[in-house]
């Protein structure tokens, strides 16, 4: 119980929830800007730093998995879920600079990706 209390104190004192909400808004804004120029991604959704993109393909396709592999090769780990959804779940301590580095990798990967 002491560990849980200490963890909650860190979340509160370092304003990690507020940081996650602020960075989540930035992430979704940037992702919506990126997907305006592609038909690869249908939608961006999320709350705070837990976000996902919905890939424009069927749940049975390999597109999301292949996109995750391309992201990995460009330096970013992401997890495909439910076939055509890619989940992004960075740590709560992430900075805006780090977030923008991730956005740049996602943009590069989506721009270069071939189904």
Beta strands, then each sheet from edge to edge (+ up, - down):
strand 1: 41-47
strand 2: 50-55
strand 3: 79-81
strand 4: 85-89
sheet 1: 1+ 2- 4+ 3-
end
